[in-house]
Amino acid sequence: MRVTLIAFGSVWPILLNTIEGTHTVDPVQLDTARAFQIPRHACLWRIVLPAAMPKIFAGMRVSLALAVILMVVSELVASTSGIGYRIQNAQIMFLLTDMWCGIILLALIGYTLNLLFLKFERRVLAWHRGARGRTAT
């Protein structure tokens, strides 16, 4: 049930950003592909998907943070193990150092996951100007 909760909560930012990304495809490119009679699957893989990838990755990044939050919340509510459970248990028993250690551990996990995902995103989207830290002129 916890995994279902995390998956259900994390899929929406990816889905909504994917929809938004596909709507931002340059209509001239789609018209050109239609004029050259490029098959639909080739148009999807060569035009639509590359144009939507930056927004898809933005949704994945938001979903990663949301998944960590939902993991902790699910452990707080319906679990007898995990970091969230240990933080709550330490709070109830007034073990403040244990509680803060759990919070710092969650911060380190979130920071590390974000850093790893950022490196992965930069590698996959190396061709995109926004991934290289430059603004379009």
C-alpha positions, -999 to +999 in steps of 0.1 A: +000+000+000+029+024+008+045+018-026+011+024-043+007+057-025+042+068-035+037+058-071+003+074-073+015+107-059+047+108-079+032+100-114+012+132-117+040+158-120+056+136-147+023+131-165+013+168-164+048+180-175+048+154-203+015+167-216+027+203-213+059+194-231+042+178-260+020+209-264+051+231-267+065+213-298+072+237-326+042+235-351+066+243-380+086+211-373+054+190-372+041+206-404+075+199-421+074+163-409+039+159-423+050+175-456+078+151-459+055+122-450+076+111-420+058+082-403+041+090-370+064+068-348+094+085-364+079+119-358+072+109-321+108+097-315+126+124-336+106+156-330+080+153-302+100+134-276+132+155-279+112+187-277+093+175-246+123+160-228+133+191-207+098+193-193+096+156-187+128+158-167+115+187-148+085+166-138+107+137-129+128+160-106+097+172-088+084+136-085+117+125-070+113+150-042+077+142-038+085+105-036+109+110-007+083+131+011+056+105+005+079+078+017+085+095+050+048+103+054+038+067+047+063+055+072+050+080+098+014+068+093+014+031+085+047+015+092+067-002+120+100+005+103+118+031+083+133+065+088+099+082+093+089+057+119+122+061+138+119+099+137+083+097+151+093+071+177+123+093+188+100+123+191+075+104+213+103+091+236+119+126+237+152+114+221+159+146+204+194+137+191+180+106+175+151+126+160+175+152+145+198+125+132+169+111+113+160+145+099+196+152+089+197+117+073+166+125+053+181+158+042+213+140+031+193+114+012+172+140-006+203+161-014+222+131-028+193+119-048+188+153-063+225+156-071+226+122-088+195+130-108+209+164-118+240+147-132+219+121-150+197+149-164+227+169-176+241+138-193+209+129-211+200+165-220+236+176-229+223+188-263+197+212-247+208+247-240+190+249-207+208+218-194+241+234-201+232+264-179+229+289-208+198+308-217+184+310-252+192+342-270 
